Structures are given as C-alpha cells and as structure tokens.
Amino acid sequence: MKISNRVQNMSLSPIRKLVPYADAAKAQGKKVYHLNIGQPDIETPTQFMDAIREYDAKIIAYGNSKGEPKLIKAIQKYYAEKGMNYDLADIYITNGGSEALILTVMTLCDPEDEIMVFEPFYANYNSFAKEFGAKMNPVPTSVENGYHLPSKEEIVAHITPNTRCILLTNPGNPTGVVYTPEEQDMLVEICNEHDIVLIADEVYREFVYDGAYRSFGTIPEIADHLVIVDSVSKRYSACGARIGCVICKNKDFNGGIMKACQTRLCVPAVEQIGAAALYETPTSYLDDVNKEYKKRRDTIAAALAKLPGVKASDPKGAFYVMVSLPVDDAEKFAIWMLTEFDINGETTMFAPGNGFYSTPGMGVNECRMAYVLKSEDLEKAIYILGEGLKKYPGYTLK
C-alpha cells in the first residue's frame, strides 16, 4: 500500500511516541510517573456528567455543523464576562482545540504558505501545518530571557511573501511563558502592518501564577486579523470530552471555516451538552485549581534546582516546564529510563524536546515536563530522574 508523501512527512508526537515503552514498563509491573502529557489529575467538575445523565433525547441525531446553540451561547457568555463581546455567528464548535487549529490552518493556508511560530512551540503545530502542505517559519527564543519574544525587527526579518499567519500559545506550551502587554502590542502592529493573521491559542488562559493576563481578544486593533482557539480540555480537566472552539470576527474567515466544519458534519452532541454545563462551573473551582498548579510549579522547580547540570524555564502560566538535561540525547535518555532504569519498580517519563522545534538539531538535550501530578508524586518523579541521570551512560557531567 502506498502511503501519501504528506503523511510520510509528518512526525510522531514527541508527547505520545514513547507510549509503547511506557506500556512495556507497566507490563513488567513498574510504576511510571507520567510527566510527558498534559493530562491533569484534577477532577472534572460534576456538572459535565450530571448534564449528560439528564439528557433524555430519544434519538442522537446529527447536530448543527457550527455547534449546538446552548454551548455556543455558554461560550459567548463566558467571553462577555471577560470583556470580549462576540456574536453567536463568530463562534464555531470543534472536536477539541486540535481540530480548531486544523480547521483554522485549512481555512487560511495553501500549500507552501508559511506559519510563523516561536521556538520551542507545541509539537503538534508541525503536523497541523504539514497536513495541508504549509511550512513552519520558526523564530528562535531563549531560556535566558524566559522564552519571551525577540525584537520587532527580528520578527519582521523572518517574514516572507509566503508568511500567512503567526501562531502562538499564550500562556505558552511548552515553556510556560506569559507574554507581556508590550509583546502583544508588538505582534498586533506586525500583523496589521503586514496583513498577517494572528492565531492565538489561549487554552491555558485560566492558569497564570505571577502577574496578570491579557487575552488578544481584548485588543480591538487586531479584531479583523485575529483567530482565537479555545477548549474545555485543560480549563475543566475534560481532555477526553474533545470540545473546543474557534472564535473570529472576520466574516470572510467565518464563511470559509463553515465549509470546513460541514466536511466533518458535526461535533458529538452528547459531549456538547456536557461541555455547556461546564461553563456553569463556579469560579471557585478555577481559583482552587490555579492555586494547586502554582504549588506544583513551585514543587517541580525546587526539585529540578537540586539536580546538577539541569536548567529549567521559569513558567508563569500553563503547567509545563522546558528543561535542559546534561545528556547526549534526551530521547535516548527517556527510552533508557523506561527500559533500563527504575527505583523500587518506579520510573519517570517525559517528552523529548526535539519535537517542540522545527529547526533540525534543536532541542536534542531538552525535554518538556508537565507538572500535572500531585506535589508528592512530582518530588518522587524528579528524584528518580536525578538518580537516573547519574547512571545513564550518556550523562555529560561524568
């Protein structure tokens, strides 16, 4: 069977590609501390399943390609409460934030068009681009300044005639960076001056630990060039519900993405009923979750600081930390930890860093860790990591 060049050019997710090694370790009776994936252990609000249990439809019929009105109205209300007023016609429900990004790229990009990103970036952005023949246009950032944006001049220097959009996560995945108002204003100027669309992936907006947060949706000057991607996955610890959305005020874009929505018919109706109820969750839930993640961030930061040769980002939001390890190859080390090393039958798993770059050779000795476990488990996981480093054949501090 011949497989398309398009799919052959796609890469396996660095977040999931090592799962077979983890499964094999578990089959041997080992406990694996999963720092590789952003799957919170926070309990999903009961509103989700309560709403589904009360759903008494006799037929689970096709829904509106745009999304169920009840959910769209709930999202509209959520944004209005944050000072962002959108018409119902501006909101499109998707199968998670991933499909929101896929449909957005489909709507905006032709083959050979470029998507500007700031390295390191969420790994699946690479695949979303390659699905439609688009290319990544990476702009480097550095741990030395907390992965904040370079100057306007440097960003503009990367723009080419094929640059169609700028895609970024705020707060950042995998770095945890929260962009300043000055950085946001700079991007708004660039997009308006060069007629570039800004795709703002804001699924982590509720998780900010130091300072304030400003959504791009509150900046009126970018309204006609802005696409917001959102999701209930992280906010309400409902990753498996697969409910996200695309929000945009540009009528041309909305007409285009509606065609894309119709090609996949509709988003599952039952999950939309549950998701609509999530937006009724008391704000105290998010307040408590935010405090818990701040505690976990501080826990993993303190644990990593004890390890010789390890350098970590200082995340201000989301629940990820980018880590430089004193090893020859972080992916080899990750596999070795799962296949060759444990302490009393326990080991640690993380996501290799090279998959969060599109520039060849970058991130080879880096990894992303998700601090989505309880603090005591994080401490144990990093302790095991440190002991593994000492034994790993490719440890560079020997």
N, C-alpha and C positions, 0 to 999 in steps of 0.2 A: 504494500500500500504506500503510495506516495503522499508524504505529508507536506503541507504548504511551506514555502520558504518563510512566510510570515510567522508561522508558529515555531518553526525551527530556530528563527532568530530571537524568539522570546526566551527569557531565563526563568528557571525555577525560583520561587520566592525564597530569599535567604531566611525568612521567618519560619517557613514550613519545610524546606528541603531536607532538613536533618531529622524530620519526624521518624523515618524508618529506624534510625539509630536509637532514638529515644524509646520507640516501641520495643525494639530488641532488648534494650536495657531493662525495661519494665518486665518483659517476659522472663528475664533471668532473676526477677524478684527485687530489682533495685528500685529505689525511690528517686524520681527525677524532679528537681526544683526547676519549674519552667519560668525562666526569665526571657524566653525567646519571643513570646507572643503577648500582645496587649489584650489579654482576656482577663478582665477584673474578677476577683473572687468576692466582690461586693454583691450582696443580694439584690436581685431585681425587684423594684417596687411591686407590691402585691396588686396594684391597680391593673397591671398587664393581664395576669391570668384571671383576675376577677371579671374583667370586661369580656374575656373570651368565654368564660363559663356562662355568662349571662346572654351570650349571643345565641339566638334561637331561630336563625334563618332555616327554612326548610330545604333550600337549595343554595349551595355555594356557587353562585353564578359569576360569570365574567364581570369585572368591575370596570370603571372608567379608566382609560389609559393614562389619564392625568393623575389619578388618585382618588381615594374616597373623600367626598366633601367634608365629612366630620373630621378627618385627620388634617386636611388642608386648612380648615378653619382653626383647629387647635394650634397648628404651626403659625398661622397668621397672628393669633392672639399672643403666642409666646414672643414673637418678634416685636409686636407692637409694645409689649411691656418693657422691651429693651430699647425703645426709641426708634424702631425701624418699621415703617409702615409699608406693607406690600399688599397689592391687590391679590385676590384669590387666583387671578389669571397668571400671576407671577410665580406660583409655587407648583412644582411637579414632584410627585412621589416616585421613589426609585427603590430597587432591591438593594438597599444598603447604600452607604457612601461610595462604595466601589462602583456600583452601576451609575451612580450620579456622575462620577468622574468619567466613566467610559462613555456615557451618552453625551457629556459635555465635549469631550475630545472628538467624538464622532461628528458633532454638530459644528465644531469650529475648524477642524483641521483636515486638510487634504494631504495626500502623500507628499513627502519632502518638506511639509511645513514644520516649523520648529516650535518647541515648547521650552521656554526658559525656566530653569529650576536653580535652586541654590543648594549646592552640595555641602554635606550629605542631605538626602531627601528620602521621603517614604519610598521604599523599594518598588512597590507595585506601580508607581508612576511610570517606570521604564516600560512595563508591559502594556499599560494603557495606551502609551504612545505608539508602540510597535504594532499593536492590533490594527492600527489604521494607517501605517506607513509613515507616521510622523517621527520626528527626530528630537532627542533631548538636546538642549542647548545649556550645558552646565556652567554656572558661575560659582567659583570656589568661595567657601567661607572657612573660618578657622576657629578651633577651640580656644586659641589665645584671647580672642575678644568675645567669647561666648557664642560664637556662630552668628553674630549679628551681620547685617548686610554690609557689603563694601560701599564705596562712594558711588554717587550718581554717575560720575564719569566712567568708572569701571564697568558698571552695569550697562550703560549705553554703548560702551565699546563692544559688548558682546551681541548687540542687536544686529541682525542681518535683514535683508529684504524678505527672508522667509520666516522671520520671527512672528508668530501669530498670537501667542499668549504667554503670560507669566503665571506659573503655578506654584503656590506655596502653602504650607500648613502653618497656621497660627492659632494657638501655640504649636510649636514645632514637633514633628515626629521625623527623625529620631533624636533630636538634640534637646528638646525642651525649651528652646528659645521662645521668648515672647517679644515680638517686635515693638519698638517704641513708636509713639505718635510721629516723631520726626522721620523714622524709616518708612512708615506707612504713607506719609505725605509725599515723600520722595517717589515711592512707587506709583502713587496716583499721578504725579506730574509726568513721570516717564510714560505711563500708559496713555495718558491724554495727548502728550506731545507726539507720540509715535503710533497712535491708533492701534494699541495693543490691548487685548482683553486680559483682565486680571481674574484668575480663578482662585478664590480664597477658600481653602479647605479649613473650615472652622469647627470641626467636630469636637475639639478639646476645649472650647472656649470657657466652659464652666470650671476648668481646672487650672487656676492661676494662683500661685502661692506667695509671690513677692511683688507688690505693686499692683497697678490697675491694668485692665484690659480694654481695648477698643476694637470693636468689630469694624471691618471695612464697610459694612452696610450702613454705618452711621456717618459716612463721609459722602455728602451729596455730590461732590465734584466727580466722583468715579461711577455714579449710578448707571450711566449708559454703557460703561465698559466693564461692569462687574458681574461675575457669576459666583454665587455663594453655594458651597457644598456643605451639607449638614447631615446628621444621623442621630438616631437614638442609641446606637450601639454602646458607646463609651459613657455618654451622659447618664443613662439609666441602667448601665450594666446589662444591656439587652442585645449583645452582639449577634446571637443566633436568630433574633427576630428579623434581621435583614431589612430594616426600614430606614431609608434615607430620603433626602430631597435635594432638588436643585432650585435655586431661587434667583430670579433675574428680572430686571425691569425693561430690558431691551426687547422690543416686540419682534424684531427680526429673529433674534436668538430663540425666543419662545415659540415662534412659528416653526422653526427648524427642529427644536428638541421635541416638539409634539409629534412630529413624524417618527423620530427615533423611539419615543415612548410607545407609539402604536405598533411598531415592529415586534415588540415583545408582549403585546396585548395589554397586560395589566400586572400590577403588583398583587401578591396574595391578599385576599380580602380579610381573612381572619386576623392575620398579623397587623393589618392596618387598624382594625378595631382595638386591638391591644395597645398599639402604639399611641392612638389618640388618647387613651386613658392615661398613658404615661405622662402626658403633658399636664395632667391634673395633679401630679405628684407635688406634695408640699415642698416649698423651698428649703425647709429644714433638712430634707433628705440630701440635697446637693450641698448644703452647708456642712453637714456631718461628713459626707464623702470627701469633700475638699480638705477638711482637717485631717482625715485619715491618710489621704495621699501625701499631704505635706509631711506628716510624721514618717511615712515610708520613704519619702525622698530623703529626709534628713538621716534616716537609718542607713540607707544604702550608701549615701555619701560618706558617712562616718566609717562604714565598713571598708569601702574601697580606698579611703585615705590611708588605711593601715597597711596596704599592700605595696611593697617596694616596686618601683618602676611602673606602676599603674597610674594613668592620668584620665580624669573623667570630666565631662562637661558639668556645668552648674545649672541644672534645669530650673527654670522659673515657672514652667507650666507643663501640661500634659502629664504623662507618667513614664517617661523614657529617659535614659541617660546614655550618652555615647561615650565609650570607654576605649582608651588606647592600652593595649596589653604588651608586656615585654616578651613577645613570642615571635617566631618566624612567620607564622601564618595562623590567623585567628580561626579560620575554618577547620584547618587540620587539628588545631587545639580543641575546638568544640567537639569534633568527632572522637578524638582521643579521650576526652572527658567522659563521653558516653560509652565508649567501648573498652577502655583500658583502666579507668580510674574510678574509685569510689571510696568513701569513708563509712565503714559500717553499713554498707549497702545503699549509700546515698550519693548522688552526684548532681551536678548543675548543668543546665542547658541555657545557651544564649544564642542570639542571631549574629552570624558573622557580618562584619562591617562592609565588606567589599560590595555587597548587593545594594548598598544605600548610595552608591556612586554610579555614574555612567562613564566617568573618565577611567580608562584602563589603568590598573596598578594602584588605584587609590583605595584606602581603607583595608589593606591586606592584614594589618595587625590590629584592626579595630573591631569592636562589636557593639551591638545595641542591647541594652538590658531594659526590661520592662519591670518596674517596681510595683507589680500588681499582687504581690503576696503579702501576708501579714508580716509585721516587723520582725518577729522572732524567726520566721522562715527566711526572710531576706538576710538576716545576720548569719544564719546557718549556711545558706547558699553561697554567700561571699566568702565565708570561712573555708568551705570546701573548694571554692575556686582558687583561693590563695594557696592552699595546700597542694592542689593540682598543679599550679604553676611551678612549684618547687621541684616536682617530679617529672614534669613534661620535658621530653628530650630537646625540644626546640625553644626552651626557656633562654632568653638572651642575656639574663643577668648572672648566669653562672660564671 
